[in-house]
Amino acid sequence: MRFSQKQRRVLTWWCRPGDWEAIICDGAVRSGKTFSMGLSFFLWAMARFNGRQLGLCGKTITSLRRNLLAELVPYLRRLGFDCWERRSENLLTVRLGGHENHFLLFGGRDESSAALIQGSTLAGVLLDEAALMPRSFVEQAVARCSVAGSRLWFNCNPENPQHWFYREWILRARERRALYLHFTMEDNPALSPRIRARYRSAYSGVFYRRFVLGEWTAAQGRVYDFFDRDRDSVPVPEGDFQEWRISVDYGTANPASFGLWGRQGEIWYRVGEFYYDSRREGRQKTDAEYVRDLRELAEGREITRVIVDPSAASFIEALRREGFRVVRADNDVADGIRVTADLLKRRRIVICGACADCLREMETYCWDDKGRRDAPKKEQDHAMDDLRYFAMDLAAEEQNGFAATWVERRA
């Protein structure tokens, strides 16, 4: 395997003790920072410690295994490391040259995750996609590294320039005695020019500036700024559909939006929709009425799953009693927008011209540029929410092996 000059810096920064207490790598997707940092972390840990515990952290343990360990552990074995994992204990044990250390796996998904790592004593910690983790979790992980000679390892893709990690760690890297390295796709010798071009064409707007250029930039303007209604919407295609699904953003005082999705081959078409604004109509609907509306939208088609706003507990129960297979949607807004944009650009999901409300919201769905975190304005976003729920469910399905693609968010 060939390594770039910047990757070799990552692999060797710890060889001179006393210079740095931490390393921070950020930049573009597919820039080679994650693999080189993971490899360096294990080389350092096995050279410096024996019989110690170290931490490996991702947004979730599943994403940590997929984005880091799936490629890294086989490579370590080829280098002569003995590695075995106790998945039920989220524990990876590694042995090399008479040294044996234990690597604890943690997920930093939300504020409650800090309690999972609290109490551990660590000789070092690697935080993969640190900017996606809550501050309380990252600070708790840092506080656990009390063993003499411990070091901190951070990598991430850029976010909003007001993000706490950017302000507290990247801008203060020298003060914190942290080596800061910024990566671009050119720092990954494994990428061919053709693959680099593919990634450059996969993003636009804020996502292009962050994931291709590697900039910490604020989100502004239209969320789906690449979408052109005249160019990208299509008539409902002729022919048979292999599968049908419905996505739901539930609302009582706020509008309710349902999307009807049909699959032809690898493409999912939003062929129809239901949209009800109780304020405009002057009357709120009951769960039972919404179930009838959903049946009318289905028009006798066999619906294999209904992806529903996870907060709509009563409506979920009403659907289940009527025999529908219900899936609670993943309501991570930031990830959901990234995934939706990726699937739209790759035309894995396509909005048909019959979906007037969804197309109307696509043209007005904008970032809220007054906040410190990336978030769209909470205006006319109900079809956008059910669209996002569908995209996240489809991406999760692909991620689990139905197809082998996933938005390159944490590569």
Secondary structure, 3 states (H helix, E strand, C coil): CCCCHHHHHHHHHHHCCCCCCEEEEEECCCCCHHHHHHHHHHHHHHHHCCCCEEEEEECCHHHHHHHHHHHHHHHHHHCCCEEEEEHHHCEEEEEECCEEEEEEEEECCCHHHHHHHCCCCCCEEEEECHHHCCHHHHHHHHHCCCCCCCEEEEEECCCCCCCHHHHHHHCCCCCCCEEEEEECHHHCCCCCHHHHHHHHHHCCHHHHHHHCCCCCCCCCCECCCCCCHHHHCECCCCCCCCEEEEEEECCCCCCEEEEEEEEECCEEEEEEEEEECHHHHCCCCCHHHHHHHHHHHHCCCCEEEEEECCCCHHHHHHHHHCCCCEEECCCCHHHHHHHHHHHHHCCCEEEECCCHHHHHHHHHCEECCCCCCCCECCCCCHHHHHHHHHHHHHHHHHHHHHCCCCCCCCC
